[in-house]
Amino acid sequence: MIAKPATKYQPIAPIALADRQWPSRSITRAPVWLSTDLRDGNQALFEPMNGERKMKLFHELVRIGFKEIEVGFPAASQTDFDFVRRLIDENLIPDDVTIMVMTQSREDLIARTVEAVQGAPRAIVHLYNATAPAWRRIVFGMNVTQVMQLIAHHVGYLKQLTDAQPETQWTLQYSPETFSATELSVSLKACQTAIAAWNAGPGRPIIINLPTTVENATPNVFADQIEWMDRHLSPREHIVLSVHPHNDRGTGVAAAELAMMAGADRVEGCLFGNGERCGNVDIVTLALNLYTQGVHPGLDFSDITSVARIAEECTALPVHPRHPYAGDLVFTAFSGSHQDAIKKGFAAQDPNALWEVPYLPIDPADLGRTYDSVIRVNSQSGKGGIAFLLEREHGVVMPRRMQVEFSAVVQRQTDASEGEMTGDALWSLFQATYLQAPAQAAITCHSHKLDEDGQGIELDVTIDGTRQTLRGQGNGPIAATVDALGLPLRVDHYEERATGTGANAQALAIVEAAMEGVAGATFGAGASHNIVTASVLAIVGVANRLMARRTASHPTDSAMAA
């Protein structure tokens, strides 16, 4: 770092907006949301998603409630082109969802992009070009007049191609890339040029999208820029004003919130802040921030754990354990004073009153999370290093979320005994919790037989007192066992490890799963010299724990009722 950064870095000049209105406004409704997970999020991955992972994430975005989804950059990638065509040709786009595709301002790329979405009932074509001084001077060697000519020509070319396909409802989205670093007069001129070339008006919509392509100023400056554009764009009643914040300064969420106060109608972002460099604005955080202020975001995060697991699977990126709302540890208190305040808060909370539990800005139950992990111990609270002892003495390495869950079990045990828990007692508790069938288990597995191809399994089980033989199919013993049991069971995580050495070595299978009608996920484990046996026992174990939880919540339900 240099001693005088002002000699190298110039602050963004404030906007001359003495009568700005956004500081006194509140957000009273959700914006239109655009997920760019499949485009901006995907292009930021070390290994971009293949077609199947993209499809799985697309369906999850639809389930969450996104009505506009940017599905790719089809002119830049055959994978993206094929994915877009599959969505259209296989009629996979719901009637209330509109797809968006992106293209640079080049005739061949525009033509390829229109070809990719041909036949779609509705399509947004996202056209962009850089407008900031450094890009004009260094990258493209263009003056402002030449930039405007480029915009007019390529928007006009897109209009020509789309007018020839009236069976599709076309919308132009124009982005002056690098907007936040562009002079406002130039940004306005660029947008008005696109509006005129598209002939925007009644029945001919346009989206003007203003991105912090690189976040380069404090959020209040961005808000001033948006309010200025909101005042000057014309015809404003036929324009959807959109923002596309990035997180280069770590203030993407703040910039988006202030932009909404300043007049933005629409927000583009990614689940959990995925995207180029430091990421796009995090739509999960942004949406749930609205929720905690009494504004429904119009997106469904009532099973936040499932959303996180699917996002992790599709992107191969972990959700940080301290991520707001979705992190594995955000509802966990280690501090004794915090634990005391939370306990008292829960005791005083009226289920029909405003939420007032200390240290918890949102009710975990609203996100499908349980209260089991809210208050727990760690090695600093005098109850022992649980994970450390189990790994050191028994070779058991628990996933992080299992550590959180089991810590709550240990907490209840130590609170009841008012004493320290030894390593042997800890191991006994682990076995009783995960490895031993409870006395009143709904399912008991006596034996199993895996087909030679590994795709089918036969189970000899007793269910609710009745011994029977079940068969199931799947792409491995886990899936086949779930199929055989016929339960609404969703496996979120599976791993296997070896415990012990030599003749004492065993396979330990650990499964995280959820069940329809049961809040939250939980774990099961199985240990055996045979890995298939360990896996089957883990599935049976987690199924028993989930059904016991369901029975406790609905005592009149039959244990195996789906």
TILO-675255 format. One record per residue (C-alpha): z, x, y. Coordinates in Angstrom, 1 decimal, padded with zeros to 4 digits, always signed. Layout:
{node {Z X Y}} ...
END
This chain:
{node {+000.0 +000.0 +000.0}} {node {-000.8 +001.2 +003.5}} {node {+001.7 +001.4 +006.3}} {node {-000.2 -000.8 +008.7}} {node {-002.1 -003.5 +006.7}} {node {-003.3 -005.1 +009.9}} {node {-005.8 -002.2 +010.2}} {node {-007.4 -003.3 +007.0}} {node {-006.7 -007.1 +006.6}} {node {-007.3 -009.7 +009.3}} {node {-005.4 -012.9 +009.3}} {node {-007.3 -016.2 +009.3}} {node {-007.5 -017.5 +012.9}} {node {-005.6 -020.8 +013.4}} {node {-007.7 -024.0 +013.9}} {node {-007.8 -025.5 +017.4}} {node {-006.4 -028.9 +016.4}} {node {-003.6 -029.6 +018.8}} {node {-003.5 -033.3 +017.9}} {node {-003.4 -032.8 +014.1}} {node {-002.1 -035.8 +012.3}} {node {-001.5 -034.6 +008.7}} {node {+002.1 -033.3 +009.3}} {node {+003.4 -036.8 +009.9}} {node {+001.6 -038.4 +007.0}} {node {+002.7 -039.1 +003.4}} {node {+000.7 -039.3 +000.2}} {node {+000.9 -042.9 -000.8}} {node {-001.9 -043.1 -003.5}} {node {-003.4 -040.8 -006.0}} {node {-006.8 -039.1 -005.2}} {node {-009.9 -039.4 -007.4}} {node {-009.4 -036.6 -010.0}} {node {-012.1 -034.3 -011.2}} {node {-011.3 -032.1 -014.1}} {node {-013.3 -028.9 -014.1}} {node {-011.6 -027.5 -017.2}} {node {-014.9 -027.5 -019.1}} {node {-016.7 -025.6 -016.3}} {node {-014.5 -023.6 -013.9}} {node {-011.8 -023.3 -016.5}} {node {-014.1 -022.4 -019.3}} {node {-016.0 -019.7 -017.4}} {node {-012.7 -018.0 -016.7}} {node {-011.8 -017.5 -020.4}} {node {-012.2 -014.1 -022.1}} {node {-013.8 -016.0 -024.9}} {node {-015.4 -019.2 -023.6}} {node {-014.9 -022.4 -025.7}} {node {-017.5 -023.2 -028.4}} {node {-018.9 -026.7 -028.6}} {node {-016.2 -028.1 -030.9}} {node {-013.3 -026.8 -028.7}} {node {-015.1 -028.2 -025.6}} {node {-015.5 -031.5 -027.3}} {node {-011.9 -031.7 -028.4}} {node {-010.8 -030.9 -024.8}} {node {-013.3 -033.5 -023.4}} {node {-011.8 -036.2 -025.6}} {node {-008.3 -035.2 -024.4}} {node {-009.4 -035.4 -020.8}} {node {-010.8 -038.8 -021.4}} {node {-007.5 -039.9 -023.1}} {node {-005.4 -038.6 -020.2}} {node {-007.5 -040.8 -017.9}} {node {-009.9 -038.6 -016.0}} {node {-012.9 -040.7 -014.7}} {node {-014.9 -037.7 -013.5}} {node {-015.3 -034.6 -015.6}} {node {-017.3 -031.5 -014.8}} {node {-018.8 -030.7 -018.2}} {node {-020.6 -027.5 -017.6}} {node {-023.2 -025.3 -016.0}} {node {-026.2 -026.2 -018.3}} {node {-028.7 -024.1 -016.5}} {node {-026.7 -020.9 -017.1}} {node {-025.7 -021.4 -020.7}} {node {-027.5 -022.8 -023.8}} {node {-024.1 -023.7 -025.2}} {node {-023.4 -025.8 -022.1}} {node {-026.8 -027.3 -022.2}} {node {-026.4 -028.3 -025.8}} {node {-023.0 -029.7 -025.2}} {node {-024.2 -031.9 -022.3}} {node {-027.1 -033.2 -024.4}} {node {-024.7 -034.0 -027.3}} {node {-022.5 -036.0 -025.0}} {node {-025.5 -038.1 -023.8}} {node {-027.5 -038.3 -027.1}} {node {-024.5 -039.3 -029.2}} {node {-023.3 -041.8 -026.6}} {node {-019.9 -040.1 -026.3}} {node {-019.3 -040.7 -022.6}} {node {-017.1 -043.9 -022.0}} {node {-018.5 -046.5 -019.7}} {node {-015.9 -045.7 -017.0}} {node {-016.4 -041.9 -017.1}} {node {-018.9 -040.0 -015.0}} {node {-020.0 -036.5 -016.0}} {node {-020.8 -033.7 -013.5}} {node {-022.9 -030.7 -013.9}} {node {-023.2 -027.7 -011.6}} {node {-026.2 -025.7 -010.4}} {node {-027.0 -023.0 -008.0}} {node {-029.6 -023.5 -005.2}} {node {-032.7 -022.4 -007.2}} {node {-035.6 -024.7 -008.1}} {node {-035.7 -023.5 -011.8}} {node {-032.0 -024.0 -012.2}} {node {-032.0 -027.4 -010.5}} {node {-034.9 -028.6 -012.8}} {node {-033.1 -027.4 -015.9}} {node {-029.9 -029.1 -014.8}} {node {-031.6 -032.4 -014.3}} {node {-033.2 -032.0 -017.7}} {node {-029.8 -031.5 -019.2}} {node {-028.4 -034.9 -017.9}} {node {-031.7 -036.9 -018.4}} {node {-030.8 -040.3 -019.7}} {node {-027.2 -040.4 -018.7}} {node {-026.1 -043.7 -017.2}} {node {-024.4 -041.9 -014.3}} {node {-024.4 -038.2 -013.3}} {node {-023.1 -036.1 -010.5}} {node {-025.1 -033.0 -009.8}} {node {-023.0 -030.3 -008.1}} {node {-025.2 -028.1 -005.8}} {node {-023.7 -025.2 -004.0}} {node {-024.4 -022.1 -001.9}} {node {-022.2 -019.6 -000.2}} {node {-021.8 -020.0 +003.6}} {node {-019.2 -017.5 +004.8}} {node {-020.2 -014.6 +007.1}} {node {-019.5 -011.8 +004.6}} {node {-021.7 -013.6 +002.0}} {node {-024.4 -014.3 +004.5}} {node {-024.5 -010.8 +005.7}} {node {-023.6 -008.7 +002.6}} {node {-024.8 -010.7 -000.4}} {node {-027.8 -012.7 +000.8}} {node {-029.0 -011.1 +004.0}} {node {-029.4 -014.5 +005.7}} {node {-028.7 -015.9 +009.1}} {node {-027.3 -019.4 +009.7}} {node {-030.8 -020.9 +010.2}} {node {-032.0 -019.5 +006.9}} {node {-029.0 -020.9 +005.1}} {node {-029.7 -024.4 +006.5}} {node {-033.3 -024.2 +005.5}} {node {-032.2 -023.2 +001.9}} {node {-029.9 -026.2 +001.8}} {node {-032.4 -028.7 +003.1}} {node {-035.1 -027.4 +000.7}} {node {-033.1 -027.5 -002.5}} {node {-031.3 -030.8 -001.8}} {node {-034.7 -032.2 -001.1}} {node {-036.0 -030.8 -004.4}} {node {-033.1 -032.3 -006.3}} {node {-033.7 -035.7 -004.6}} {node {-037.4 -035.5 -005.6}} {node {-036.5 -034.9 -009.3}} {node {-033.7 -037.5 -009.4}} {node {-035.7 -040.2 -007.6}} {node {-038.2 -040.0 -010.4}} {node {-035.5 -041.1 -012.9}} {node {-034.0 -044.3 -011.5}} {node {-032.5 -045.3 -014.8}} {node {-029.7 -042.9 -014.0}} {node {-027.2 -043.5 -011.1}} {node {-027.3 -040.1 -009.3}} {node {-024.7 -038.7 -007.0}} {node {-025.0 -035.5 -005.1}} {node {-022.0 -033.3 -004.8}} {node {-022.6 -030.5 -002.2}} {node {-020.2 -027.6 -001.8}} {node {-020.4 -025.0 +000.9}} {node {-019.0 -022.3 -001.3}} {node {-016.5 -020.1 +000.5}} {node {-015.7 -023.0 +002.8}} {node {-012.2 -021.8 +003.7}} {node {-013.7 -018.5 +005.0}} {node {-016.6 -020.1 +006.9}} {node {-016.7 -021.1 +010.6}} {node {-016.1 -024.8 +010.8}} {node {-019.2 -025.3 +012.9}} {node {-021.3 -023.7 +010.2}} {node {-019.6 -025.6 +007.4}} {node {-020.2 -028.9 +009.2}} {node {-023.8 -028.0 +009.8}} {node {-024.3 -027.2 +006.1}} {node {-022.7 -030.4 +005.0}} {node {-024.7 -032.5 +007.5}} {node {-027.9 -030.8 +006.4}} {node {-027.2 -031.8 +002.8}} {node {-026.2 -035.3 +003.8}} {node {-029.5 -035.8 +005.7}} {node {-031.7 -034.2 +002.9}} {node {-030.1 -036.5 +000.3}} {node {-030.4 -039.5 +002.7}} {node {-026.8 -040.5 +002.0}} {node {-025.8 -044.0 +002.9}} {node {-025.3 -047.5 +001.4}} {node {-026.0 -047.3 -002.4}} {node {-026.7 -043.6 -002.2}} {node {-023.4 -041.8 -002.5}} {node {-022.6 -038.2 -001.7}} {node {-019.5 -036.1 -002.4}} {node {-018.8 -033.3 +000.1}} {node {-016.6 -030.8 -001.7}} {node {-014.7 -028.2 +000.3}} {node {-013.4 -025.4 -001.8}} {node {-011.0 -022.6 -001.3}} {node {-013.4 -020.5 -003.4}} {node {-010.9 -017.7 -002.7}} {node {-007.6 -018.9 -001.2}} {node {-007.3 -016.8 +002.0}} {node {-004.9 -018.6 +004.3}} {node {-001.7 -020.5 +004.4}} {node {-001.9 -024.2 +003.2}} {node {-001.5 -025.5 +006.8}} {node {-004.6 -023.8 +007.9}} {node {-006.6 -025.4 +005.0}} {node {-005.1 -028.8 +006.0}} {node {-006.3 -028.2 +009.6}} {node {-009.8 -027.4 +008.2}} {node {-009.9 -030.5 +006.1}} {node {-008.7 -032.8 +009.0}} {node {-011.3 -031.3 +011.3}} {node {-014.1 -031.9 +008.8}} {node {-012.7 -035.4 +008.1}} {node {-013.1 -036.2 +011.8}} {node {-016.6 -034.8 +012.2}} {node {-018.5 -035.7 +009.0}} {node {-020.9 -038.6 +009.4}} {node {-021.5 -041.2 +008.1}} {node {-017.8 -040.8 +006.9}} {node {-017.7 -044.3 +005.2}} {node {-020.4 -043.1 +002.7}} {node {-018.9 -039.7 +002.0}} {node {-016.3 -038.9 -000.6}} {node {-014.3 -035.9 +000.8}} {node {-013.3 -033.6 -002.0}} {node {-011.3 -030.4 -002.2}} {node {-011.4 -027.6 -004.8}} {node {-008.4 -025.4 -004.2}} {node {-007.9 -022.1 -006.0}} {node {-004.6 -020.3 -006.4}} {node {-005.2 -016.8 -005.1}} {node {-002.2 -016.8 -002.8}} {node {-000.1 -018.9 -005.2}} {node {-000.2 -021.9 -003.0}} {node {-003.0 -024.0 -004.6}} {node {-000.7 -027.0 -005.2}} {node {+000.6 -027.0 -001.6}} {node {-002.9 -026.6 -000.2}} {node {-004.1 -029.7 -002.2}} {node {-001.1 -031.8 -001.2}} {node {-001.6 -031.0 +002.5}} {node {-005.3 -031.5 +002.1}} {node {-004.7 -035.1 +000.8}} {node {-002.5 -035.7 +003.9}} {node {-005.4 -034.4 +006.0}} {node {-008.0 -036.8 +004.7}} {node {-009.2 -035.6 +001.3}} {node {-010.1 -038.5 -001.1}} {node {-010.6 -036.4 -004.2}} {node {-009.2 -033.3 -005.9}} {node {-010.8 -030.9 -008.4}} {node {-008.7 -028.8 -010.7}} {node {-007.7 -027.8 -014.2}} {node {-004.9 -028.6 -016.6}} {node {-002.1 -026.1 -016.2}} {node {-003.9 -024.1 -013.5}} {node {-006.6 -022.5 -015.6}} {node {-009.6 -021.1 -013.8}} {node {-011.2 -018.1 -012.2}} {node {-008.8 -015.2 -011.1}} {node {-005.4 -016.9 -010.4}} {node {-006.7 -020.2 -011.5}} {node {-007.8 -023.6 -010.0}} {node {-005.2 -026.0 -008.6}} {node {-002.9 -027.2 -011.4}} {node {-003.6 -030.9 -011.8}} {node {-000.6 -031.4 -014.1}} {node {+001.8 -030.2 -011.5}} {node {+000.0 -032.0 -008.7}} {node {-000.1 -035.3 -010.6}} {node {+003.5 -035.2 -011.6}} {node {+004.6 -034.1 -008.2}} {node {+003.1 -037.5 -007.0}} {node {+005.0 -039.2 -009.9}} {node {+008.3 -037.8 -008.8}} {node {+007.7 -039.3 -005.3}} {node {+007.1 -042.8 -006.7}} {node {+003.3 -042.6 -006.7}} {node {+001.6 -043.1 -010.1}} {node {-001.1 -040.5 -010.4}} {node {-003.4 -042.6 -012.6}} {node {-003.2 -039.9 -015.3}} {node {-001.2 -040.2 -018.5}} {node {+001.2 -037.3 -019.2}} {node {+003.6 -039.4 -021.2}} {node {+003.2 -036.9 -024.1}} {node {+003.1 -033.7 -022.2}} {node {+003.8 -031.6 -025.2}} {node {+000.7 -032.8 -027.0}} {node {-001.4 -032.2 -023.9}} {node {-000.1 -028.6 -023.7}} {node {-000.7 -027.9 -027.4}} {node {-004.3 -029.2 -027.2}} {node {-005.0 -027.2 -024.0}} {node {-003.6 -024.1 -025.7}} {node {-005.7 -024.6 -028.8}} {node {-008.9 -025.1 -026.9}} {node {-008.5 -022.4 -024.3}} {node {-006.5 -019.8 -026.3}} {node {-004.2 -019.5 -023.3}} {node {-000.5 -020.2 -023.6}} {node {+001.3 -022.6 -021.2}} {node {+004.0 -020.6 -019.5}} {node {+007.6 -021.5 -020.7}} {node {+008.5 -022.0 -017.0}} {node {+005.5 -024.1 -016.1}} {node {+006.6 -027.1 -014.0}} {node {+007.1 -030.2 -016.2}} {node {+005.3 -028.8 -019.3}} {node {+007.0 -025.5 -020.0}} {node {+009.2 -025.3 -023.1}} {node {+012.2 -024.1 -021.0}} {node {+011.9 -026.2 -017.9}} {node {+014.4 -028.8 -019.1}} {node {+016.8 -026.2 -020.5}} {node {+020.0 -025.2 -018.8}} {node {+021.8 -022.0 -019.8}} {node {+024.2 -021.8 -016.9}} {node {+027.6 -023.3 -017.6}} {node {+027.9 -025.0 -014.2}} {node {+024.4 -026.5 -014.5}} {node {+025.3 -027.7 -018.0}} {node {+028.4 -029.4 -016.7}} {node {+026.5 -031.1 -013.8}} {node {+023.7 -032.3 -016.1}} {node {+026.2 -033.7 -018.6}} {node {+028.0 -035.6 -015.9}} {node {+024.7 -036.8 -014.5}} {node {+023.6 -038.2 -017.8}} {node {+027.0 -040.0 -018.2}} {node {+026.6 -041.6 -014.8}} {node {+022.9 -042.4 -014.9}} {node {+022.1 -046.2 -014.9}} {node {+018.9 -046.6 -016.9}} {node {+017.8 -049.3 -014.4}} {node {+018.6 -047.3 -011.3}} {node {+016.9 -044.5 -009.4}} {node {+016.9 -041.1 -011.2}} {node {+019.8 -038.9 -010.1}} {node {+020.5 -036.4 -012.8}} {node {+021.3 -033.0 -011.2}} {node {+018.8 -030.2 -011.8}} {node {+016.3 -032.5 -013.4}} {node {+013.6 -033.7 -010.9}} {node {+012.1 -035.9 -013.6}} {node {+013.4 -037.8 -016.6}} {node {+012.2 -035.7 -019.6}} {node {+011.8 -039.0 -021.5}} {node {+008.9 -040.0 -019.1}} {node {+007.0 -037.1 -020.5}} {node {+007.8 -037.7 -024.1}} {node {+010.4 -034.9 -024.2}} {node {+013.8 -035.4 -025.8}} {node {+017.2 -034.6 -024.3}} {node {+018.1 -032.3 -027.3}} {node {+017.1 -029.1 -025.6}} {node {+018.3 -029.9 -022.1}} {node {+021.7 -028.2 -022.6}} {node {+021.9 -025.3 -024.9}} {node {+023.5 -021.9 -025.4}} {node {+022.2 -018.3 -025.3}} {node {+023.8 -015.0 -026.0}} {node {+025.2 -014.8 -022.5}} {node {+027.2 -018.0 -022.9}} {node {+029.5 -016.6 -025.7}} {node {+028.0 -018.6 -028.6}} {node {+026.0 -015.8 -030.1}} {node {+022.4 -014.6 -030.1}} {node {+021.0 -017.2 -032.5}} {node {+017.5 -016.0 -032.9}} {node {+018.6 -012.4 -033.0}} {node {+021.1 -013.0 -035.8}} {node {+018.8 -015.0 -037.9}} {node {+016.0 -012.4 -037.6}} {node {+018.3 -009.5 -038.2}} {node {+020.3 -010.8 -041.1}} {node {+017.8 -013.1 -042.8}} {node {+014.3 -012.2 -041.6}} {node {+013.8 -015.6 -040.0}} {node {+011.6 -015.4 -036.9}} {node {+011.6 -018.8 -035.2}} {node {+008.9 -019.9 -032.7}} {node {+010.2 -020.3 -029.2}} {node {+010.3 -024.1 -029.3}} {node {+012.1 -024.0 -032.6}} {node {+014.7 -021.7 -031.0}} {node {+015.3 -024.3 -028.3}} {node {+015.7 -027.1 -030.8}} {node {+018.0 -025.2 -033.2}} {node {+020.1 -024.0 -030.3}} {node {+021.0 -027.6 -029.6}} {node {+022.1 -028.0 -033.2}} {node {+024.2 -024.9 -032.9}} {node {+025.7 -026.2 -029.6}} {node {+026.8 -029.5 -031.2}} {node {+028.4 -027.5 -034.1}} {node {+030.2 -025.1 -031.9}} {node {+031.4 -027.8 -029.5}} {node {+032.8 -029.7 -032.5}} {node {+034.6 -026.7 -034.0}} {node {+035.6 -025.1 -030.7}} {node {+035.1 -021.7 -032.2}} {node {+032.6 -018.9 -032.7}} {node {+029.8 -019.2 -035.3}} {node {+029.4 -016.3 -037.7}} {node {+026.1 -015.1 -039.0}} {node {+026.8 -016.6 -042.4}} {node {+027.7 -019.9 -040.9}} {node {+024.6 -019.8 -038.7}} {node {+022.4 -019.3 -041.8}} {node {+024.1 -022.1 -043.6}} {node {+023.5 -024.4 -040.7}} {node {+019.8 -023.4 -040.6}} {node {+019.4 -024.1 -044.3}} {node {+021.1 -027.5 -043.9}} {node {+019.0 -028.4 -040.9}} {node {+015.5 -027.2 -042.2}} {node {+015.5 -026.1 -045.8}} {node {+017.7 -028.5 -047.7}} {node {+016.7 -032.2 -048.2}} {node {+019.3 -034.5 -046.7}} {node {+021.3 -036.7 -049.1}} {node {+019.4 -039.9 -047.9}} {node {+016.0 -038.3 -047.6}} {node {+013.1 -040.8 -047.5}} {node {+010.9 -038.4 -049.4}} {node {+011.7 -036.0 -052.3}} {node {+009.0 -033.7 -053.6}} {node {+009.4 -032.8 -057.3}} {node {+006.2 -030.8 -057.8}} {node {+002.6 -030.4 -056.5}} {node {-000.7 -029.3 -057.8}} {node {-003.4 -027.9 -055.5}} {node {-007.0 -028.4 -056.5}} {node {-009.0 -025.2 -057.2}} {node {-011.1 -025.6 -054.0}} {node {-007.9 -025.8 -051.9}} {node {-009.1 -029.0 -050.4}} {node {-007.1 -031.6 -052.4}} {node {-003.5 -031.9 -053.6}} {node {-001.5 -034.0 -056.0}} {node {+002.2 -034.7 -055.2}} {node {+004.9 -035.9 -057.5}} {node {+007.3 -037.5 -055.1}} {node {+010.1 -040.1 -054.9}} {node {+009.8 -042.3 -051.8}} {node {+012.6 -044.7 -050.9}} {node {+013.8 -044.5 -054.5}} {node {+010.4 -045.0 -056.2}} {node {+008.8 -042.1 -058.0}} {node {+005.1 -042.0 -057.7}} {node {+002.0 -039.7 -057.7}} {node {+000.0 -039.3 -054.5}} {node {-003.3 -037.6 -053.8}} {node {-004.7 -036.2 -050.5}} {node {-007.6 -034.3 -049.1}} {node {-007.9 -031.9 -046.3}} {node {-009.1 -028.5 -045.2}} {node {-006.0 -026.8 -046.7}} {node {-002.6 -027.6 -048.3}} {node {-001.0 -028.7 -044.9}} {node {-003.7 -031.2 -044.1}} {node {-004.0 -032.4 -047.7}} {node {-000.2 -033.0 -047.9}} {node {-000.2 -035.0 -044.7}} {node {-003.1 -037.1 -046.0}} {node {-001.3 -037.7 -049.3}} {node {+001.9 -038.9 -047.6}} {node {-000.1 -041.3 -045.5}} {node {+002.1 -041.0 -042.5}} {node {+001.1 -041.0 -038.8}} {node {+002.0 -037.4 -038.6}} {node {+000.4 -034.9 -036.1}} {node {+000.8 -031.2 -036.9}} {node {+001.0 -029.3 -033.7}} {node {+001.9 -025.8 -035.0}} {node {+002.0 -024.0 -038.3}} {node {+003.0 -020.5 -039.2}} {node {+004.1 -018.5 -042.2}} {node {+006.2 -015.4 -042.6}} {node {+007.6 -013.3 -045.3}} {node {+011.4 -013.0 -045.5}} {node {+013.2 -010.3 -047.5}} {node {+011.5 -007.4 -049.4}} {node {+010.5 -006.7 -053.0}} {node {+011.7 -009.1 -055.6}} {node {+013.7 -011.0 -053.0}} {node {+010.7 -011.6 -050.8}} {node {+009.9 -015.3 -050.0}} {node {+007.4 -017.1 -048.0}} {node {+008.8 -019.1 -045.1}} {node {+006.5 -021.8 -043.7}} {node {+007.4 -023.4 -040.4}} {node {+005.7 -026.6 -039.1}} {node {+006.0 -028.3 -035.8}} {node {+004.9 -032.0 -035.9}} {node {+005.2 -035.3 -034.1}} {node {+005.0 -038.9 -035.5}} {node {+003.6 -042.0 -033.9}} {node {+006.4 -044.1 -032.5}} {node {+008.9 -041.2 -032.4}} {node {+009.7 -039.5 -029.1}} {node {+009.1 -035.7 -029.1}} {node {+008.2 -033.2 -031.7}} {node {+010.4 -031.5 -034.2}} {node {+010.3 -028.7 -036.8}} {node {+010.4 -028.5 -040.6}} {node {+010.6 -025.4 -042.8}} {node {+010.1 -024.6 -046.5}} {node {+010.9 -021.4 -048.4}} {node {+009.5 -020.4 -051.8}} {node {+008.0 -017.4 -053.6}} {node {+004.7 -019.5 -053.4}} {node {+003.2 -020.1 -050.0}} {node {+001.7 -023.4 -051.0}} {node {+005.0 -024.7 -052.2}} {node {+006.7 -023.5 -049.0}} {node {+004.0 -025.3 -046.9}} {node {+004.4 -028.6 -048.8}} {node {+008.2 -028.4 -048.5}} {node {+007.8 -027.8 -044.7}} {node {+005.7 -030.9 -044.3}} {node {+008.1 -033.0 -046.4}} {node {+011.0 -031.6 -044.4}} {node {+009.5 -032.4 -041.0}} {node {+008.5 -035.8 -042.2}} {node {+012.0 -036.6 -043.3}} {node {+013.5 -035.4 -040.0}} {node {+011.0 -037.5 -038.0}} {node {+011.6 -040.6 -040.1}} {node {+015.3 -040.2 -039.8}} {node {+014.9 -040.0 -036.0}} {node {+012.7 -043.2 -036.1}} {node {+015.2 -045.0 -038.2}} {node {+018.0 -044.1 -035.8}} {node {+016.0 -045.5 -033.0}} {node {+014.8 -048.6 -034.9}} {node {+017.4 -049.3 -037.6}} {node {+015.5 -052.3 -038.9}} {node {+012.3 -050.4 -039.6}} {node {+011.5 -049.4 -043.1}} {node {+011.5 -045.6 -043.6}} {node {+007.8 -045.4 -044.6}} {node {+006.6 -048.1 -042.2}} {node {+003.5 -046.8 -040.3}} 
END
